[in-house]
Amino acid sequence: MDSSIKIFINNFPNPVHKLVSIGSSGKAIKKTSPTILTGFDMGGSVKDLMNNAMSKFFLSLILYDEVIVTDSVFKKIILCIGLENCLVLLETKKIKLIYDKVDFELEFLNRSGSRLKLTNNMVVIPLVYYVDRNFKEFSNKKSLKSKFVQYLENSLLEDVQSLEDDADNSIYQHAFDELIKEVASPEISNKFLHGVETIQDMDPFQATKAMRLLNTLKGFSFQQKSGADVILQDAFSKDYLNTKLAFILKSESVDKIDFFSEITKIKGIPDIYHLLKTNVLDIHDIVRFTASNESKFFRDWYTNEDISKEDIYLKLMSNKKGGVLSKGVRWLYPNIVGLVNPVLGGIASGIDSFIVEKIANGWSPNIFLDDFLKSNIDLLIEKQERSIKKQEIIKRFGSVKPNTLCPCQSGLKFKKCHGYD
C-alpha cells in the first residue's frame, strides 16, 4: 500500500490570454487585440508571482514524498530552471505529471468586448509530444532528448488523465458545471466574480474573475483525481476555500507550505529557489536534501495530521534535541472531494508510532532544519563567498603562492585562508 504523502500544486500563474473581438459575421475584427491576465491574483507582477510559485515548489519537494503538477505547469518549471535541472528532478521519481489537455478560452461577441463567452474547444498538445517535436526550445543538448522525453512519459499519471482518451473531459466539465453553480450564488458571485449573473453575459473584468475561479475549481478536481493529500493554491483560491468551508471549520485553514516558509525565515534559512538561481546550490544539492533520512523523518513528523500548528512552532523554535510532543488539533487544511464538498475524514487515533519512537530516542525535527539543512546551506554559502573573495584577490594581486601570507592580513598562509577551495 502506498503510504507516501502527496501534494498537488496549483499556484502557478497562467499565461496571458489574447482575446480577439468577433464581429456579427463571426470573423475577427481587425486591429483589435486586447489582452487580459488570468489564473492568479492581479495584485503582483507575473515575475513576482512566478518566483513565489517556484519557491513554494521547492519547499514542496522537501515537505512531501510526491509532488504532482500538470504538464503545463511543468513546462513553466523547465523554462525557469532549465531542462537539465528538470531532468534531475524527474530522475528522483518524486515529480508526477497530469496531462492538462483543455485550455478554457474567452471569446469576444461584439466590437466593444462587453460580452464574452466561455468555451472549452481548445485541446492542448501534451508536453511529452511538444518537447519531442520542439526540443530546441528547451535545450541544445540533443543527447538528452530521448532520456528527457522518456522520463516525462514515465512520470505521467495516465490513470488520472489518459493521453489517448480525448473524449474524457470529466475534470473540465465538472469544473465548468461548478462555476455555473457558483454564478447562481449571490454570495460567491459578489465576492469572487464581481457580480456575474450569467457566464454568457460578462464584461472583461468579470470574465477574468470567472476564469480565475474556473482554474481554482479545476485544481480541486485534479487533486481529487490524483489522490493528493493536500493542494497548494494561491491567495485567491485559499480565500474562496475558506469562504466555502467557514460553516464547518470555524477558523481559517492552515497552509503547511506557507507556515514552513515562515519557519525557515525565522531560522535564517534562505529561499532555496533563490539559492539555485544564484548558483549557491545546484539541483543535486536540493535532491540530496530531499532524499536524506533526516528529511524523511521530518516529513513524517511535519505532515502528521494530529500535530497542531502551535506544536510545530514550539518544537521548531526550541533548541532542545529531545522532549515529549503533545498531541494537538489536526491540521485544518482539508482534502477536497467533488470540488467543493469537503470530506474531512475521521480523526486519527494518535501520533504516528514511528514519530513517537523517534522522539523518545532523542530525535527532534530541528536535527533536519538546523543540523542538516541550515548547516549544509551555510557551508555552501560560505564556499561561494570564499570563492568570490579568492577571485577578487587573484585579480587584484595576480598569482599568489600557496605558502605566502594571505593579502587579507589574516596572518594565515594563502592556502589556509582565501586560497582554500
N, C-alpha and C positions, 0 to 999 in steps of 0.2 A: 504494500500500500504506500502511495506517495505521501510523505509527511512534510514535504517542503512547503515553505510559506511563500506565496506568490503575490506579486503586485502588478496591476495593470496601470500603465502610465498614459494619462490623457490630458496633460497640461501644456503641450507644445502649441505655440501659436500657429494658426492656419495661414496659408499663403494669401496674398492679395487676390481677390476675385475681380475680374473685369466684367462689368455689366454693360451690355450693348443695348441701346434703345431700339425697340422694334416698332415699326410703323403699322398702319392699318392693313397694308398689303402683306404683312408678315415678313418683310425684308428689313435688314438692319438699316437704321438711319445714319447716313454718312456724317463724319466729323463730330460724332458724339460717342465718347468712350469713357464715361465716368467710372471711377473705381471706388470700392469700399474695402475695409479691412474686417475680416470675420474670424471667429474662432477663439477669441480671447478678450480680456478686459481692454477697454480702449484707453486706459489711463497712462500707459507706458509705451515706449518705443519698441519696435519689433526686436531690435538688437538686445535691449534690456530683458525683454520677455524671453528671448531665446537663451540668453545667458543664464537666467534664473531656472528655466526648464532643464538645461544641461546640468546645472549644479545639483538639482533635485534628482536627475537621472543617476549621477554618480553616487549620491547618498543612497539611492535605492539599491544599487549594486552591493553596497556594504550591508544594508539592513535586511535584504530579502534574498532567499535562496534562488528565486527565479523572477526575472523581470520581463514582463510581456508588453510589447508595443505593436502598433500597427506598422505595416511595412512602409507606409507613407511617412510616419514619424522616424523610422529608422533611416530613411533616405536623408532626412534633415540632420540626423546624427552623423551620418557619413560626411555630409558637407561641412559639418562643424569640426570634426576631429580627424577626418581623413579615412580613406579606405583601409589602409594598413592597420591603423588602430582598431577599427571596427572588426577587421579580420581576427585580431587577437581576442576581442570580446566574444565573437562567435565561437572561437575555439573553446572557450570555457563552458559552453552549452548552457549558460545562465540566461542568455537572451533568447526569447521566443517571439515569433512574429505572427501576426494575423493579417491576412490579405484584406485590406480595406478597399473594396472594389468600386463603391459608389461615391461619387462626389456630387453632393447636392448643389444645384446651381440656382442662381437667381436670374429671372428674365424680365426685362422691361416690357410693358404692354403699351406704352404710349410715349410720345416725344418728351414730355416733361419728366418722366421717370417717377411719377407719383404713385403708380400701381405696379406691383411686382407679383410674380407667380413662382412658387417653389416647385421645382421639378427634380426628378432623380433619374434622368435618362442617360447620364454620363457614366460609362464604365471605365474605371482607371486601369491602366496596364499594370499588372503585378510587378513589384520591384525586381523579383528574380529575373523576369523576362527583360525588364527595362535595362538593368545593369548588363545583362548578357549582350544586348544589342547596342548599348551606348557606353561601353566600359571606359572609353577615353575621357568621358566627362568626369570620371572619378579618379582615374589613375593612369599613368603612362607605363606602369609595370605590367606588361601583358602576361608575364609568367604567373601573376597572382589571380588572373581572371577565373580559371577553371576551379581553383580551390574556393574562391570567394562565392562564386555562383552556387557551387555545391553546398557550401556551408549555409548560405541563405535558404536554399531549398530544405536542408536538414532542419533548420530552425522553425519552419512553418508549422503551425498547429492546424493541420489540414482537417482535423475532425471538427474544428471550430468554423472554418470557412474554406471550403474546398475550392481549389484553383479551377477545377474543371466544371463545376456546377454553377454556372452563371444564373440559373433560374432561382437559386436560393437567396432571396433578398429579405429574409425574415427580420434580420437585425435592423435593416434600414426602414422597412415598413413598420416595424414595431415602434421605432423611434419617431417616425413621422406621425403615426397614429397617436402617440403620447403627446406630441406637440399640439395636435388638433384639440386634444382634451384640455391641455393647459391654456390654450387660447380661450376656451369656454369658461375658464375660471377667472373671475374678475380680480381676485387677489393676486394670482400668479401673473396674469396679463399686465396689470398695472405696475407691478413691482419689477418684472423681468422683461416684459415685451413692449413697454412704453404704450400700453393700452390697445394692443392689437385686438381687433374683434373678429377678423377672418383672415386666413393666410392668403386669400385671393385678392385682398384689398389692403395693401400696406404702403406706407411711404418708405423711402430708402432707409431711414433710421430704424423704423420698426422692423424692417426686413433683416437688417443687420442683427438686431436683438434676437429675432426668431431663428436665424442661422446659428447664432451662438448657443441658444438653448437646445437646438437640434443636435449640435455637436456634443453637448453635455449628455443628452438622453442616449445618443448613440454610444457614448463611452460607457454608460451603465450597462447597456445591453452587451457590449463586448466583454465587460467584466464578468457578467453572468455566464456568457458562453464559454469563456476561457477558464472558469473556475478559480479566478483570482480571489485571494482572501480580502484584499483591500484595493482601492483605486486612488491614484494620485490625480487630483483635479486642481484647477486654478481657483482664484478667489470667487469668480462669478459662480462656478459650479458648487463650491462649498456653501455659499450664501443660499443658493437655490435648495441644496440638500437640507441644510439646517431649517429652512422655512418649511419644507415638506415634512420633516420629522420632528418638528418642535413639539407637537402634541404627544409624542412618545418619549423623546429623550429628556425633556425638561431643561436641558442645557445644551450648549453647542458641542458638536462632535470634535474630537481631538485628532489633528493631523500628525501622525507619527514622524513624517519626514520633516515638517516644519519645526516640530519640537526638537528633533535631533539636530537640526541646523542651528537652533538657538543654543543647545548644549555645547556643540562644537565651538561656537563663537566664544562662549563664556570660558571654555577651557583653552582658548588660544589656538585651536586647530584651524589652519587656513582652509579656504574653499578648494576642494580637490580639483574641480574643473579649471579654476584659475591657475593652479599649480601645473596642471597638464599643459595649458596654453602657453605658459611662460617657461616651459621646459625644466621646471624643478623636478617634476615627476614624469616618468614615461608610463605608457599604458601597462607595461609589465609590472611596475611598482604597484599600480592600482589593483591589478589582478592578484598579485601576491597578498595585498591587504585583504581582499575579499575571500581568498581561498584558505587563509590561515585558520588553524584550530581556534585561536583567540577570537577571530571574527565569528566563527560558527557558534561558539559558546555565547558570545554577545548577542547574536541574532536570536538564539533560542530564548534568551532571557528578555530582551527588549520587546519582542513581538508577542510575548505571552499575554493572553487576554485578561489574566487575573491580576496583573500588576498595574497599579494606577499611575497617573502622571506624577503625582506627588511622591510616590515610592521611588520612581525612576529618578526624579530630580534630586531627592535627598541622597540616594545611593551614589549617583554620579558626581555630586558636589562634595562627597566625603572622600578624604584621602585614605581612609582605612581600607585594608585589603580584605577584611572578612566582615562578619556580623550577620545578624538574622534579618531577613527581609520580611516585612509584614505583608499579609495578604490584603490587597486593596480592591477597589472597584475596577471592574473590567473596562477596557478601552471602549469609548463610546462610538468611534467611527465604524459604522456597520457595513456588512455586506449588503449589496443591493440585488434583489431578485425581482424580475419583472419590471425593471427600470425604477419605479418609484414605490414599489410595495416592499417595505422593509421586513426582513426576516432576521430577527436578532439572534435566534437560536438559544439553546439552553446554556446556562451559566456552568462553566467547567467546575469540577469538584474541588480543584485546588491547583496550586502552582505545580508545574511540571516537576516530577520527581528528579529528573536529571539536574535541573537548576538547584533544587533543594540540596542535593548531594554535593554539587559543586560549591555552594555557599558554605555548607557545613565543613568542607575541606579547605576553606580559606580562599576560595575563588571569589573574585569581585569583578564586575563589569569594567571597573577602572583599569584592570590589567590590560584590557584591549585598548581603551581610549588613551590612557596615559602612558603605560609602559610599552605598548606596541605601536599604535597608530601615531600618536603625537611624537613619540621618541624617534620613530623612523622618519617622519616628515621633517622634524627638526634637524636630523642628521643630513638629510638630502638638501635642505635649505642652506645649512652650513657649508656643505660641499660646493654648492653652486656659488655662494658668496666668496668662498676661498678661491675658486677657480677664476672668478671675475677679478678679484684683487691680484691674483698671480699674473694674469694677463696685463693688468694695468702696470704692475711693477716691471715686468719684462719689457713692455712697450716704452716705459719711461727710462729704464736703466740699460736696456739691451740684455744680453745674456748674463745671467747671474749664476756663478758657480755654486754648486750644492753646499759646499763646506764653508762658504763665506757667510758673514753675518747678514741677516736679512735687512734690507734697506728700511724696513718699517720701524727699526730701532727697538725691537722686542728683546734683543740680546740673544736670540736663538739663531742657530745656523739656518740658512735659507731652506734647506731640505727638511728641517724640522718645523718650519714656520709656513710662510706663504708658498714655498716651493713644494709643499707636500700635496699630493693629489688624493 
